Amino acid sequence: MAFSGQLTAGAIQAIFNSQQPPSPLIQVIDIKKIQAPQQQSQPQNDRYRLVISDGLYFQPAMLATQLNNLVRDGNLANLCVIKLLDYTCNLVQGRKIVIIVNLEIVSSPLDNPIGTPQSIESQGGSQQQQNSNPQQKAAYVPPPQNQTNTGGNTNNMGGNNNFRTQGQPNVNQQPQQSFNRPPPTNQNYGQQQQNNYGNNQNQNQNQNAGANNFGGSQQNRPPPFRDTSAPPAQITPIAELSNFAKGWMIRARVTAKSEIRNWSNPKGTGKLFSVDLLDEQSGEIRATIFQNAVDTLYPLLEVGSVYYISKGQIKLANKKFSSLKNEFEMSLDTSSVVSVCHDNIQVQIPFSFVPISDIQDLPKNDMIDVLGVILTVSDVANITTKNGPTSKRNISILDKTRATIEVSLWGATAENLTLLEGQVVAFKGLRISDYNTKSLTSVSSTYIETNCQRPEAKDLNNWYNTVQGAGGLAVVEVTKKNTAKSDGPRAGNFAGKTDERKMLSQVSQEHLGENQPAYFTTKATITMLKRDKGGPWYNACPGEGCQKKVTFNTVLNQWQCEKCNISAPRCLHRYILSLVAVDHTSSQWLSAFNEAGQKILNIDASKLAEMKEAGRDQEFESYFQKANFKSYIFKIRAKEERYNDVQRVKCSIVELQPVDYVQESRFLLEQIQKLSQR
């Protein structure tokens, strides 16, 4: 694609001055990969720093992670001309950075940069820069190839200081910053790379006092948790927070607060709790508080109160545990600053209601908001869970789709909330359960608005009163879709979602499952089955249609199910099997659940568990040996999940069939025929 037009003159200056010219044409004059920290070393965690130019001025920019594939695939390269379709300009560590969310590639790389662009920061930078040296200039110089960085920062977003203006002081020569003052605007962008992207707390604590340590040195830092009504110099809207924003401070109201939860794993023990925060611009974010900060912040943070919060860590949110409309979440520790704000800011909690009839098509564990009329309310029941005794109450709700669903309320919410039949209630942050039938359950951060007076609630109430007065209401219960498999399907011929044949190497090459779940089929051979010490199964409820994990009550000497609220002397065992499958291109870890595990091992999980308990180890091991090196046509579901704060793609077996070599041969012949016709 050749470029014969002109760049949008004045675009960079307009963007720098907080304007947004529509779809400006600009040139990329530098691209640098910012490697993710080792503990997050996945391709989707990498970031790309760009320098963009309109021929007159250049400015640093960051590429949104969903556009990384453009660089990896070679479509977006140095000296390309692009059109900015969606972008914003944020203040990051005192420098204005353009965040590119969407773009269109107008031309392939040109031979040379267009014009002789100069740094916009030296020409029209911050007020502090203009006052100190209004004649400061810096022309863009392409970075030298294969130059070794000797500054001790191998992950420096500022590269080799190509964009530092002449006469600009080194950041390490700056005096200490006083508390609640913004960082200097003339520092080299990216000087503290690990502090920007890795959030390495040990590194932060060992940095020099003058190295942009917001708040000064550890010895001189004021107490992090204070009660003050003095407002900060500048408030950052929650909507502008991102994982590379620094020096921010928000003012927000606590709308929900969880209980303190203790955790334990092989790395150690700890405690945490979380709060949901909402600001005046209706921006919302979840903040999780860890370890020693829990003792100080749990009594300080109260639902309904307003706080100034700064010096927290911003990272990508785990949407599995939050329904807030924010792709980021916040972590607070003892270095964070939280102070009470005595101003009464006006906020309205935002809802994104999902029609009840649509819930049957949503995946398990999704967090959603629902508005409904209460049809039935059960009594409060006292049950015992693995975390101890608690209270539970079930209600059923209805909306204008004439669909009903059961909602389970837990703990203090079940005990203290006054609920009446015919009452319109708004729920924010309910989790979808999918045991036999679809249902909803509250979590610690669920917000419930009884006698809701929102326009949608009044409309629903009027509808309900009308249909009730008309002589009754026919409703449909939301149930789980029928997922029964047909008897004896042919090998490689699955019903349902797309069964496009893939090779295992394409899982990583095509980034399957990264943005949304992907389904595909593949022919592969099992080469290894993982054997856990306790066995590749879990203890399941013996109740009909229930597959929930059960716990053993040593007092009653019975297995107890939280969902069914039943006790039984014996439990069932259901497979949760991990295995490695290979084809001629690659290997892949796969997860197999009960039905698939039974086909692979050719024995029921409960019988295999009895064999292990009886000490028949040789017979037990023989089933795993027989399962090795058998080939199947697998139907796979690939979905991105978060584990230990790292995103990864998990592949699960939906169904498998032994290879029918006659049908497989016909399939291969058809593929060869298609190739020959190209």
Secondary structure by P-SEA (a helix, b strand, c coil): cccccccccaaaaaaaacccccbbbbbbcbbbbbcccccccccccbbbbbbbbcccbbbbbbbcccaaaaaaaccccccbbbbbcbbbbbbcccbbbbbbcbbbbcccccccccccccccccccccaaaaaaccccccccccccccccccccccccccccccccccccccccccccccccccccccccccccccccccccaaaaaacccccccccccccccccccccccccccbbbbcccccccccbbbbbbbbcccccbbbbbcccccccbbbbbbbccccbbbbbbbcccccccccccccccbbbbbcccccccccccccccccccbbbbcccbbbbbbccbbbbbbbbbcccccccccccccccccccccccccccccccccccccbbbbbbbbbccccbbbbbbbcccccccccccccbbbbbcbbbbbbcccccccccccbbbbcccccaaaaaaaaaaaaaaaacbbbbbccccccccccccccccccccccccccccccccccccccccbbbbbbbbbbcbbbbcccccccccccccccbbbbbbcccccbbbbccccccccbbbbbbbcccccccccbbbbbbbcaaaaaaaacccaaaaaaaaaacaaaaaaaaaaaacccccccbbbbbbbbcccbbbbbbbbccccccaaaaaaaaaaaaaaaaaac
